[in-house]
Amino acid sequence: MFAKTTSTKTVTVRYPTKTTTTTTTTTSYKKKMKFGVLGTGGIAGKVLTVGIRRSGNVVLAVGSRNQASADAFAGKFAIERAYGSYQGVLDDPEIEAVYIALPSGLHKEWAIKAAKAKKHILCEKPVAPYTVDVIEIIDACKENGVVFLDGTFFKHHPRNKLIREMVVNGDLGAVTSVFSQFSCDFEPAKASDSIRHQPAMERTGVLGDMGWYTVRFGLHVYGYELPERVIGTIVRRYPETGAATHFIGQLHFSGNRVAIFDSSFGQMDTQITHISGTKAILALDDTFVPWKGLIDMKNPSAFVGPEQDTFKISKQAGVWETKVVEMGGVVEEVMMINDLVACVEGSKNWKEWAEESITIHKVLDALWESAEKGSLPVSLQ
């Protein structure tokens, strides 16, 4: 029987490595890397400002489809070198790493070219249209001795590492269900205004965009175990192009465990997650981007990371504890770049993250296959 009373209380939890997470907002790594950026979209400006530069590294060059676009971007973000092609960045001998911020349909070509040019790679998600493409990219990086990291910034956030530790330690009991929703209200007047609504550029639409985060969080909770089967449903398509704009799915794991997600371009902004265990439920209302630290895409340099993050725990129906996690201004993008540099220096193993990239793409491929088959289950094992 459910309790009728409801109550809340707040508990402050200091992240176990607070000193470390505080100091990593200005990198302490020995190497200051020189980056080149492929692409001039809004995400490129955000990551180079909030991630690459804030971590103490250098953005030396930008490459675009044409010189005018490259010049405009370089002027806006004070970048020394502007190339009217992506190849120009790869041919620059001073560039050590590239950030690929292109539509995913172009990632395979330019990631493999970057690897052959001996450039370390940070690549936006989804990494490529199909899992086989992702494997080719990672194999090219291994063959050429360069590091590959996908651009999933929340993966590197200390709070999410803490949540995974809580799951492993049994703080929630046996976890049986993860529900995650990530949506925004975004519908362009015409498809040409958004690559997200052009299947030729972004094959799986919202699944590979907002859905990437929700699926990845479920995999994160379960330690990147491959689900036994998945079910995917395209709820809505963009009328002009047929791009998926609302997608829901289920990931079924061994032992009757499940991860359920909902991702949409046509709902109010939300990013909620519930992790349900036999002893407790953990709830987040800012799973991927802390609300207190939202970045202004038009002015990313003004962004300041939140001093605190929170989540809630319920061990009794109607009773919630708010956990306040002291973060010391940690910025997810900085942590991501720091981890990339650590991989280059050899203190962290990029191949473990690469395997996670392959796993999520296997799941996304299966979800899309299920949706195209009228939501029939698709086995992954």
Secondary structure as GFF3:
##gff-version 3
##sequence-region A 1 381
A	DSSP	beta_strand	7	14	.	.	.	ID=ss1
A	DSSP	alpha_helix	18	23	.	.	.	ID=ss2
A	DSSP	beta_strand	34	38	.	.	.	ID=ss3
A	DSSP	alpha_helix	42	46	.	.	.	ID=ss4
A	DSSP	pi_helix	47	53	.	.	.	ID=ss5
A	DSSP	beta_strand	58	63	.	.	.	ID=ss6
A	DSSP	alpha_helix	67	76	.	.	.	ID=ss7
A	DSSP	beta_strand	81	83	.	.	.	ID=ss8
A	DSSP	alpha_helix	86	91	.	.	.	ID=ss9
A	DSSP	beta_strand	97	100	.	.	.	ID=ss10
A	DSSP	three_ten_helix	104	106	.	.	.	ID=ss11
A	DSSP	alpha_helix	107	116	.	.	.	ID=ss12
A	DSSP	beta_strand	120	123	.	.	.	ID=ss13
A	DSSP	alpha_helix	131	144	.	.	.	ID=ss14
A	DSSP	beta_strand	148	150	.	.	.	ID=ss15
A	DSSP	three_ten_helix	153	156	.	.	.	ID=ss16
A	DSSP	alpha_helix	158	168	.	.	.	ID=ss17
A	DSSP	beta_strand	175	185	.	.	.	ID=ss18
A	DSSP	three_ten_helix	191	193	.	.	.	ID=ss19
A	DSSP	three_ten_helix	195	197	.	.	.	ID=ss20
A	DSSP	three_ten_helix	205	207	.	.	.	ID=ss21
A	DSSP	alpha_helix	210	221	.	.	.	ID=ss22
A	DSSP	beta_strand	229	237	.	.	.	ID=ss23
A	DSSP	beta_strand	244	253	.	.	.	ID=ss24
A	DSSP	beta_strand	257	264	.	.	.	ID=ss25
A	DSSP	beta_strand	266	277	.	.	.	ID=ss26
A	DSSP	beta_strand	281	284	.	.	.	ID=ss27
A	DSSP	three_ten_helix	291	293	.	.	.	ID=ss28
A	DSSP	three_ten_helix	300	302	.	.	.	ID=ss29
A	DSSP	beta_strand	308	316	.	.	.	ID=ss30
A	DSSP	beta_strand	319	326	.	.	.	ID=ss31
A	DSSP	alpha_helix	332	345	.	.	.	ID=ss32
A	DSSP	alpha_helix	350	372	.	.	.	ID=ss33
A	DSSP	beta_strand	378	379	.	.	.	ID=ss34
###
